[in-house]
Amino acid sequence: MSLNRKLRIAIDMDEVMADTIAKFITLYDERHQTKISLGDMHGKEFREILPPHLSNSLREYINERGFFRDLPVMPGCQDVVKALHEKYDVYIASSAMEFKYSLEDKLDWLNEHFPFISWTNIIFCGHKILDVDVMIDDRIKNFVTFKGRKLLFTSPHNLLINDFERVNTWDDVATKLLHE
């Protein structure tokens, strides 16, 4: 690393900054009167715990306009990302190409909740091939070719994975990256 540049951090959006699982739980309760709890998901993907008659609905919901626009912000995320932004070069790196409206929704969501992140520091992509020093993500597939420090943000689907440095909350992120 050059002495002239700050460390670069890439932060994923879904299930790291934005609580997509809370949105799914709400949708299935409202549209299907189906109660799903985080405890049901231990080590599983959301689609794995859906009743068979609803198995195709998940993809339909993700492809709806607005699905990614009103996701709840993860607790503590805004304050910690702001503090990281002051100390590091922070990039938001999100897979936004797979679902029809996600790019527009995600950009609007970021502009609302993280207005201090410049458009120049937002990376919407398919595969996360990034030249950063630290990556915070809930998906280990994004760590496969990544050479930097990998912080696995806890999500129900990754609870059984123990091969990476883990952060359970944004307070954990602050402890590891702001207070080390």
C-alpha positions, 0 to 999 in steps of 0.5 A: 500500500502506498503511504499516500492513500487511505485504506479502501473498504468495500461494503456490500448492501443487501443483508449488510447495510440493508435488511432484506430479510426483514423486508421478506418477512414483512412481505410474506406476512402481509401477502400470504399470512405466513409467519417466518422467523429468523430462527427458522433460517439458521444456516439456510437461505430464505427460499429454503424455508418457504412453503412449497406453494410459495417457492416461486414467489421470492424471485417475483418479489425481488423483481418488483419495482421498489423492492430494494427502495424501502429496505430498512437500514441495519441498526448502527450502519449509518453512523459507522459507515459515516465514521468509516467514510471519514477515516477510509476510502469507502466504496459501496459494492452491490450486485445490482445487475441481476434484478430488473429494478434493483440498480435504480432502487439501490441508488435511490436508497443510498442517496436517501440514507447515505448522502455523504457517499459520492456516486464515484464511490458506488459500484454496482456490479455482477461479480465483485472483482475489486481492488480494495483492502477490506471487504465487508460482505455476507456472501463468501462467494465474493471472497473467493478471488479477493486478496484483502481482509475479509469481514463476513457480516453475519446473516442467517444463511452464513451462520454455519460458516466459520472460515472467515473473520466475522462481524455480527453487528455494525458495532463489531465493524466499528471495533475492528476498523475504527478502534483497532 
